[in-house]
Amino acid sequence: MGAPDTPSFWGQTRGLTWPFWVANIMETIERLAYYGVRVVIPIYIAQADEIGGLHFSQSEKGFIFLWWALVQSSLPVFTGGFADRYGYKRQIVVAIILKVLGYLMMATQRTFWPFFAGCLLLAAGTAVFKPPIQGTFVKTLTHETSGVGWGFFYMVINVGAFLGPPLAHFLYGYSWPMVFYGCAVLVTLNLLWLFTYQEMDSGVDRSTGVWQVVVDTAREILNPRLLAFILIISVFWAVLEQLWDMLPNFIVDWTDSSSLARHLPEFMLSRNLSRGPQIAQEWVINLNPFMIIFLVAPLSWYANRVMRRLTSIFFGFIFVSLGIYLVGSSMSIFMCLAGIVCFTAGEMMCSPKMREYLAVIAPEGKKALYMGYASIPYAFGWGYGSFLGGKLYEQAGEKANLALRYMSEVLKVHDLPDRSQAFARLTEMLGQTPAQVTQLLWDKYDPSWVWTPFAIAGIFAAMAMYAFIHFARRWHDVNA
């Protein structure tokens, strides 16, 4: 159980210093731009009937996310050490330049490899940005403010994640390239905030060379406890990232939100009206950051009082697994929203605690390095999960491909149309409404099962975390 003398929520909040808040503002701006792209890019890349989209396959989308994840989440393992060694402010400037170049390439390139290169530039910029910002948090937080501080950190991430989708929806009203141009402009605002940023002393020996930083990074990660924690968390991230990678396409293809859409303003509705008014997928998913903004900081404080960090992570895994199953279990928007609520509750219980646990066990002078290590499970989980998710969704979940399959297997059509025209052609051939054909394909092929492997993986991660907690009782920091 948590310590009985834990300071109150407001007592902890008053202990947070100005450098902590500056870092939070910069993180909010960066996340606003990032999620402005992140929440809509699965549609831009791979939605078969998206006007102005790239119309790549779901497998190609998964390939892009695989390498995006590996670059964005593996580089911090080394950029964290460089931030400790060469200074946080300098590394933030490099990150901003890389991110702007990435957004500009994504706005202007429509063939696969140039667009892919733009994604990797954005990923590299994000990788360079995160360790110095998170290192700043670690250096400004104390034992008393750690719980609520990491809760606020996760809250501001989700302020950006919440505002990003409506920003993207607004810019998309002009054109798809405007989404990327707008995010590039936003990122440059952090150059102004750098004038108020106070450089942090990492405490590391700055006489060490580049090669020594690489050697120290590789040697530290061989710690068995750290390695086991990373492997377990990587399975969790494979599950969690499907909210952003697979769910947008699933909502556009299958979820029926017409019963709610008629009560909502025009700016929240999808521009694809083939099935009648539907809520834009970015607004559906926005329930996740909306909940986190208002609940994660007090929940982090409360969790500190009633349970250990690793126990909170364990229960978070259970809720996330249940939520990821529910979001796609039917075509009902209400079941999808219930899944997002369950998913988000689990995410709030475990995601801030994973970073907090790494911060607690990090040796002095290696804080940003350990924050870099936090990206390793994200790299493998997001990358491998989305790569498999892309292939799985292409074969068994995408409505366009299932329409082609129906034409081939049931209607015995040999001259199949292009994937981008498949659903419209099937609707025309059957003489039914788009809503009726959508229901027909759902009943015939049951695409809901694409979520089952991820739900099972989440339960497996929870079981592994339960075993980890058992062994962790031997370590002095399990209650820290």
C-alpha positions as CSV (number, residue, x, y, z in Angstrom):
1,M,0.0,0.0,0.0
2,G,1.1,3.6,-0.5
3,A,2.8,5.5,2.3
4,P,0.5,7.0,4.8
5,D,2.4,10.3,4.9
6,T,2.0,11.0,1.2
7,P,1.4,14.7,0.7
8,S,-2.0,15.9,-0.6
9,F,-2.6,16.4,-4.3
10,W,-2.4,20.2,-4.0
11,G,0.6,19.9,-1.7
12,Q,2.5,17.9,-4.4
13,T,1.4,20.3,-7.1
14,R,2.7,23.4,-5.3
15,G,6.1,21.7,-5.1
16,L,6.4,21.6,-8.9
17,T,9.0,24.2,-10.2
18,W,8.9,26.6,-13.2
19,P,11.4,24.5,-15.3
20,F,9.0,21.6,-14.9
21,W,6.1,23.7,-16.3
22,V,8.2,25.0,-19.2
23,A,9.1,21.5,-20.2
24,N,5.4,20.6,-20.1
25,I,4.4,23.5,-22.3
26,M,7.0,22.5,-24.9
27,E,5.8,18.9,-24.7
28,T,2.1,20.0,-25.2
29,I,3.0,21.9,-28.4
30,E,5.1,19.0,-29.8
31,R,2.3,16.5,-29.0
32,L,-0.4,18.8,-30.5
33,A,1.5,18.8,-33.8
34,Y,2.4,15.1,-33.6
35,Y,-1.1,13.9,-32.8
36,G,-2.6,16.2,-35.4
37,V,-0.9,13.9,-37.9
38,R,-0.9,10.7,-35.9
39,V,-4.7,10.3,-35.5
40,V,-5.5,10.8,-39.2
41,I,-2.5,9.3,-40.9
42,P,-3.8,5.7,-41.0
43,I,-6.7,7.1,-43.1
44,Y,-4.4,9.2,-45.3
45,I,-2.0,6.3,-45.9
46,A,-4.4,3.3,-46.4
47,Q,-8.1,4.0,-46.4
48,A,-9.2,2.6,-49.7
49,D,-11.9,5.2,-50.6
50,E,-10.3,8.3,-49.0
51,I,-10.4,11.3,-51.4
52,G,-6.9,12.7,-51.7
53,G,-5.4,9.9,-49.8
54,L,-2.3,7.9,-50.8
55,H,-4.2,4.6,-51.1
56,F,-1.3,2.4,-50.0
57,S,-2.2,-1.0,-48.8
58,Q,-2.8,-1.9,-45.1
59,S,0.4,-4.0,-45.2
60,E,2.3,-1.0,-46.5
61,K,0.8,1.1,-43.7
62,G,2.0,-1.5,-41.2
63,F,5.5,-1.5,-42.8
64,I,5.7,2.3,-42.4
65,F,4.6,2.1,-38.8
66,L,7.1,-0.7,-38.1
67,W,10.1,1.5,-39.2
68,W,8.6,4.6,-37.8
69,A,8.4,2.8,-34.4
70,L,11.9,1.4,-34.6
71,V,13.5,4.8,-35.5
72,Q,11.4,6.9,-33.1
73,S,11.7,4.5,-30.2
74,S,15.1,3.0,-30.6
75,L,17.1,6.2,-31.1
76,P,16.3,7.6,-27.7
77,V,18.3,4.7,-26.2
78,F,21.3,6.6,-27.5
79,T,20.0,10.2,-27.8
80,G,19.2,9.9,-24.1
81,G,22.8,9.4,-23.3
82,F,23.8,12.2,-25.6
83,A,21.3,14.6,-23.9
84,D,23.0,13.8,-20.6
85,R,26.4,14.3,-22.0
86,Y,26.0,17.4,-24.4
87,G,23.1,19.3,-22.9
88,Y,19.3,19.2,-23.1
89,K,18.7,22.6,-24.9
90,R,21.0,21.8,-27.8
91,Q,19.3,18.5,-28.5
92,I,15.8,20.1,-28.4
93,V,16.9,22.5,-31.3
94,V,18.1,19.6,-33.4
95,A,14.8,17.8,-32.8
96,I,12.7,20.7,-33.9
97,I,14.7,21.0,-37.2
98,L,14.3,17.3,-37.9
99,K,10.5,17.3,-37.2
100,V,9.8,20.3,-39.4
101,L,11.7,18.7,-42.3
102,G,9.7,15.5,-41.8
103,Y,6.3,17.3,-41.9
104,L,7.3,19.1,-45.0
105,M,8.3,15.9,-46.8
106,M,5.1,14.2,-45.8
107,A,3.1,17.2,-47.1
108,T,4.8,17.1,-50.6
109,Q,5.6,13.5,-51.3
110,R,2.9,11.0,-52.6
111,T,5.0,8.0,-53.8
112,F,5.9,5.4,-51.2
113,W,9.6,5.7,-50.5
114,P,9.8,9.6,-50.4
115,F,6.8,9.7,-48.1
116,F,8.4,6.9,-46.1
117,A,11.5,9.0,-45.7
118,G,9.5,11.9,-44.4
119,C,7.9,9.7,-41.8
120,L,11.3,8.5,-40.6
121,L,12.6,12.1,-40.4
122,L,9.6,13.0,-38.2
123,A,10.3,9.8,-36.1
124,A,14.0,10.8,-35.7
125,G,13.0,14.3,-34.6
126,T,10.6,12.8,-32.0
127,A,13.4,10.5,-30.8
128,V,15.8,13.3,-30.3
129,F,13.1,15.5,-28.5
130,K,11.9,13.2,-25.9
131,P,14.9,12.3,-23.7
132,P,15.9,15.9,-22.9
133,I,12.3,16.8,-22.0
134,Q,11.8,13.8,-19.9
135,G,15.3,14.2,-18.4
136,T,14.1,17.7,-17.3
137,F,11.1,16.2,-15.6
138,V,13.3,13.7,-13.7
139,K,15.7,16.4,-12.5
140,T,12.9,18.7,-11.4
141,L,10.8,16.1,-9.5
142,T,11.4,15.0,-6.0
143,H,10.3,11.8,-4.2
144,E,7.2,13.8,-2.9
145,T,6.2,15.2,-6.3
146,S,7.1,12.2,-8.5
147,G,3.6,10.7,-8.6
148,V,1.6,13.8,-9.4
149,G,4.4,15.1,-11.6
150,W,4.4,12.1,-14.0
151,G,0.6,12.3,-13.9
152,F,0.8,15.9,-15.1
153,F,3.3,14.9,-17.8
154,Y,0.9,12.3,-19.1
155,M,-1.9,14.8,-18.9
156,V,-0.2,17.4,-21.1
157,I,0.7,14.7,-23.6
158,N,-3.0,14.1,-23.9
159,V,-3.9,17.8,-24.0
160,G,-1.9,17.8,-27.3
161,A,-3.5,14.5,-28.3
162,F,-7.0,15.9,-27.6
163,L,-6.5,19.2,-29.5
164,G,-4.6,17.5,-32.4
165,P,-7.6,15.7,-33.9
166,P,-9.9,18.8,-34.2
167,L,-6.9,20.7,-35.6
168,A,-6.3,18.0,-38.2
169,H,-10.0,17.9,-39.0
170,F,-10.0,21.6,-39.5
171,L,-6.9,21.7,-41.7
172,Y,-8.1,18.6,-43.6
173,G,-11.0,20.8,-44.7
174,Y,-8.6,22.7,-46.9
175,S,-6.5,19.8,-48.1
176,W,-4.4,16.9,-46.8
177,P,-1.1,18.7,-47.3
178,M,-2.4,21.6,-45.0
179,V,-2.5,19.1,-42.1
180,F,1.3,18.6,-42.4
181,Y,2.1,22.2,-43.1
182,G,0.1,23.4,-40.1
183,C,1.9,20.9,-37.8
184,A,5.3,22.1,-39.1
185,V,4.4,25.6,-38.1
186,L,3.3,24.5,-34.6
187,V,6.6,22.7,-33.9
188,T,8.6,25.8,-34.6
189,L,6.9,27.6,-31.7
190,N,9.0,25.6,-29.3
191,L,12.1,27.6,-30.5
192,L,10.5,30.6,-28.7
193,W,10.0,28.7,-25.5
194,L,13.6,27.7,-25.5
195,F,14.4,31.3,-24.4
196,T,12.7,30.6,-21.1
197,Y,14.1,27.1,-20.8
198,Q,16.6,26.6,-18.0
199,E,19.4,24.2,-18.9
200,M,19.5,21.2,-16.5
201,D,22.7,19.7,-15.1
202,S,22.3,16.0,-15.7
203,G,25.1,15.1,-13.2
204,V,27.0,13.0,-15.8
205,D,30.7,13.1,-16.4
206,R,31.0,15.3,-19.5
207,S,34.6,14.4,-20.2
208,T,33.4,11.1,-21.7
209,G,33.5,10.8,-25.5
210,V,30.8,9.7,-27.9
211,W,32.0,6.1,-28.0
212,Q,31.9,5.8,-24.2
213,V,28.3,7.0,-24.3
214,V,27.4,4.2,-26.7
215,V,29.3,1.6,-24.5
216,D,27.6,2.8,-21.3
217,T,24.2,2.7,-23.0
218,A,24.7,-0.9,-24.2
219,R,26.2,-2.1,-20.9
220,E,23.4,-0.7,-18.7
221,I,20.6,-2.3,-20.6
222,L,22.0,-5.8,-19.9
223,N,20.7,-5.4,-16.3
224,P,18.4,-8.5,-16.0
225,R,15.7,-6.6,-14.1
226,L,15.6,-3.8,-16.7
227,L,15.6,-6.3,-19.6
228,A,12.7,-8.3,-18.1
229,F,10.7,-5.1,-17.5
230,I,11.3,-4.0,-21.1
231,L,10.2,-7.3,-22.6
232,I,6.9,-7.3,-20.7
233,I,6.1,-3.7,-21.5
234,S,6.8,-4.3,-25.2
235,V,3.9,-6.7,-25.4
236,F,1.6,-4.1,-23.7
237,W,2.6,-1.4,-26.3
238,A,1.8,-3.8,-29.2
239,V,-1.8,-3.8,-27.8
240,L,-2.1,-0.1,-26.9
241,E,-0.9,1.3,-30.2
242,Q,-3.7,-0.3,-32.1
243,L,-6.0,2.4,-30.8
244,W,-4.1,4.8,-33.1
245,D,-3.1,2.4,-35.9
246,M,-5.9,0.0,-36.6
247,L,-9.0,1.6,-34.9
248,P,-9.2,4.6,-37.2
249,N,-9.6,2.4,-40.2
250,F,-11.9,0.1,-38.4
251,I,-14.2,2.9,-37.3
252,V,-14.4,4.3,-40.9
253,D,-15.1,0.8,-42.3
254,W,-17.5,-0.7,-39.7
255,T,-18.6,1.4,-36.7
256,D,-22.2,2.8,-37.1
257,S,-22.4,6.1,-35.2
258,S,-25.5,7.4,-37.0
259,S,-27.6,7.3,-33.9
260,L,-25.3,9.7,-32.1
261,A,-24.2,11.7,-35.2
262,R,-27.6,13.3,-35.7
263,H,-27.3,15.0,-32.3
264,L,-23.8,16.4,-32.9
265,P,-22.6,19.6,-34.7
266,E,-21.4,19.5,-38.3
267,F,-17.7,19.9,-37.5
268,M,-17.7,16.6,-35.7
269,L,-19.0,14.6,-38.6
270,S,-17.3,12.6,-41.3
271,R,-17.2,14.0,-44.8
272,N,-17.8,10.5,-46.2
273,L,-21.6,10.4,-46.2
274,S,-22.2,7.1,-48.1
275,R,-23.7,5.5,-45.0
276,G,-25.3,8.7,-43.8
277,P,-24.0,11.0,-41.1
278,Q,-21.3,9.4,-39.0
279,I,-19.0,10.8,-36.3
280,A,-15.5,11.4,-37.7
281,Q,-13.2,8.7,-36.4
282,E,-10.8,11.3,-34.9
283,W,-13.6,12.6,-32.6
284,V,-14.5,9.0,-31.5
285,I,-10.9,8.3,-30.5
286,N,-10.7,11.7,-28.9
287,L,-12.6,10.3,-25.9
288,N,-9.2,8.7,-24.9
289,P,-7.2,11.9,-24.4
290,F,-10.3,13.8,-23.1
291,M,-10.6,11.4,-20.2
292,I,-6.9,11.4,-19.5
293,I,-6.6,15.2,-19.4
294,F,-9.1,15.4,-16.5
295,L,-8.4,12.2,-14.7
296,V,-4.8,11.1,-15.0
297,A,-3.1,13.5,-12.5
298,P,-5.5,12.9,-9.6
299,L,-5.6,9.2,-10.5
300,S,-1.8,9.0,-10.3
301,W,-1.9,10.7,-6.9
302,Y,-4.6,8.3,-5.7
303,A,-2.8,5.2,-7.1
304,N,0.3,6.3,-5.1
305,R,-1.7,6.1,-1.9
306,V,-3.4,2.8,-2.4
307,M,-1.1,0.5,-4.5
308,R,2.4,0.0,-5.6
309,R,3.6,1.1,-9.0
310,L,4.0,-2.4,-10.4
311,T,0.6,-3.4,-9.1
312,S,-1.0,-0.4,-10.8
313,I,0.7,-1.5,-14.0
314,F,-0.7,-5.0,-13.7
315,F,-4.3,-3.9,-13.3
316,G,-3.8,-1.4,-16.1
317,F,-2.9,-4.3,-18.4
318,I,-6.1,-6.1,-17.6
319,F,-8.3,-3.1,-18.3
320,V,-6.5,-2.3,-21.6
321,S,-6.9,-5.9,-22.8
322,L,-10.6,-5.8,-22.1
323,G,-11.0,-2.4,-23.8
324,I,-9.1,-3.5,-26.9
325,Y,-11.5,-6.4,-27.3
326,L,-14.6,-4.3,-26.8
327,V,-13.8,-1.6,-29.3
328,G,-14.2,-3.9,-32.2
329,S,-16.6,-6.5,-30.8
330,S,-19.6,-5.1,-32.7
331,M,-20.6,-2.3,-35.1
332,S,-22.2,-0.3,-32.3
333,I,-20.7,3.1,-31.5
334,F,-21.7,2.5,-27.9
335,M,-19.7,-0.6,-27.6
336,C,-16.8,1.1,-29.2
337,L,-17.0,4.0,-26.8
338,A,-17.3,1.6,-23.8
339,G,-14.1,-0.1,-25.0
340,I,-12.3,3.2,-25.3
341,V,-13.4,4.1,-21.7
342,C,-12.1,0.7,-20.4
343,F,-9.0,1.0,-22.4
344,T,-8.3,4.5,-21.2
345,A,-8.8,3.6,-17.6
346,G,-6.1,0.9,-18.0
347,E,-3.8,3.2,-19.8
348,M,-4.0,5.8,-17.0
349,M,-3.2,3.1,-14.4
350,C,0.0,1.8,-16.1
351,S,1.5,4.2,-18.7
352,P,2.7,7.0,-16.3
353,K,3.8,4.3,-13.8
354,M,6.1,2.6,-16.3
355,R,8.1,5.8,-16.8
356,E,8.0,6.6,-13.1
357,Y,9.3,3.1,-12.2
358,L,12.2,3.6,-14.6
359,A,12.9,7.0,-13.1
360,V,13.0,5.5,-9.6
361,I,15.5,2.7,-10.5
362,A,17.7,5.0,-12.7
363,P,21.2,5.6,-11.2
364,E,22.2,9.2,-10.7
365,G,23.7,10.7,-13.8
366,K,21.8,8.3,-16.0
367,K,18.3,9.7,-15.8
368,A,17.8,10.7,-19.4
369,L,19.5,7.4,-20.4
370,Y,16.8,5.4,-18.5
371,M,14.1,7.6,-20.0
372,G,15.6,6.6,-23.4
373,Y,15.3,3.0,-22.3
374,A,11.6,3.6,-21.8
375,S,11.3,3.8,-25.6
376,I,12.7,0.3,-26.3
377,P,9.5,-1.6,-25.5
378,Y,7.5,1.1,-27.4
379,A,9.7,0.5,-30.4
380,F,9.3,-3.3,-30.5
381,G,5.7,-3.3,-29.3
382,W,4.4,-0.5,-31.7
383,G,6.6,-1.7,-34.6
384,Y,5.9,-5.4,-34.5
385,G,2.3,-5.0,-33.3
386,S,1.4,-2.6,-36.1
387,F,3.2,-4.6,-38.7
388,L,1.2,-7.7,-37.8
389,G,-1.9,-5.6,-37.4
390,G,-1.6,-4.2,-40.9
391,K,-1.3,-7.6,-42.4
392,L,-4.1,-9.0,-40.3
393,Y,-6.5,-6.1,-41.0
394,E,-5.7,-6.3,-44.8
395,Q,-6.6,-9.9,-44.9
396,A,-9.5,-10.1,-42.5
397,G,-10.7,-6.7,-41.5
398,E,-10.6,-4.1,-44.3
399,K,-14.0,-3.6,-45.9
400,A,-12.6,-2.9,-49.4
401,N,-10.8,-6.2,-49.5
402,L,-13.7,-8.1,-48.0
403,A,-15.9,-6.6,-50.7
404,L,-13.5,-7.9,-53.3
405,R,-13.5,-11.3,-51.6
406,Y,-17.3,-11.3,-51.7
407,M,-17.4,-10.5,-55.4
408,S,-14.9,-13.3,-56.1
409,E,-16.3,-16.0,-53.8
410,V,-20.0,-15.4,-53.8
411,L,-20.8,-13.4,-57.0
412,K,-18.0,-15.2,-59.0
413,V,-16.8,-12.0,-60.6
414,H,-13.5,-12.5,-62.4
415,D,-12.8,-8.9,-63.5
416,L,-12.4,-7.3,-60.1
417,P,-12.3,-3.6,-59.7
418,D,-9.6,-1.5,-58.1
419,R,-9.5,-1.7,-54.3
420,S,-10.5,2.0,-54.0
421,Q,-13.7,1.3,-56.0
422,A,-14.5,-2.2,-54.5
423,F,-17.1,-1.3,-52.0
424,A,-18.9,1.2,-54.3
425,R,-19.0,-1.4,-57.1
426,L,-20.3,-4.1,-54.8
427,T,-23.1,-1.8,-53.5
428,E,-24.0,-1.1,-57.1
429,M,-24.0,-4.8,-58.1
430,L,-26.2,-5.8,-55.1
431,G,-28.6,-2.9,-55.5
432,Q,-28.5,-2.2,-51.7
433,T,-27.6,0.8,-49.6
434,P,-24.0,1.2,-48.3
435,A,-25.3,0.5,-44.7
436,Q,-26.9,-2.8,-45.9
437,V,-23.8,-3.9,-47.7
438,T,-21.7,-3.1,-44.7
439,Q,-23.9,-5.2,-42.5
440,L,-23.8,-8.0,-45.1
441,L,-20.0,-8.1,-45.1
442,W,-19.9,-8.0,-41.3
443,D,-22.3,-10.9,-41.0
444,K,-20.4,-12.9,-43.6
445,Y,-16.8,-12.4,-42.5
446,D,-17.0,-11.2,-38.9
447,P,-14.0,-8.7,-39.0
448,S,-14.3,-8.2,-35.2
449,W,-12.0,-11.1,-34.6
450,V,-9.0,-9.0,-35.7
451,W,-8.9,-7.6,-32.2
452,T,-8.8,-11.0,-30.4
453,P,-5.1,-11.7,-30.8
454,F,-4.3,-8.3,-29.3
455,A,-6.6,-8.9,-26.4
456,I,-4.9,-12.2,-25.7
457,A,-1.5,-10.6,-25.9
458,G,-2.5,-8.1,-23.3
459,I,-3.6,-10.8,-20.9
460,F,-0.3,-12.6,-21.5
461,A,1.5,-9.3,-20.6
462,A,-0.5,-9.0,-17.4
463,M,0.4,-12.6,-16.4
464,A,4.1,-11.8,-17.0
465,M,3.8,-8.6,-15.0
466,Y,2.3,-10.6,-12.1
467,A,5.3,-12.9,-12.1
468,F,7.6,-9.9,-12.3
469,I,6.0,-8.4,-9.2
470,H,6.6,-11.7,-7.4
471,F,10.3,-11.6,-8.1
472,A,10.5,-7.8,-7.6
473,R,9.6,-8.2,-3.9
474,R,13.2,-9.1,-3.4
475,W,14.4,-5.7,-4.6
476,H,14.6,-2.7,-2.2
477,D,12.8,-0.3,-4.6
478,V,9.6,-2.3,-5.2
479,N,7.7,0.1,-2.8
480,A,9.5,3.2,-3.9
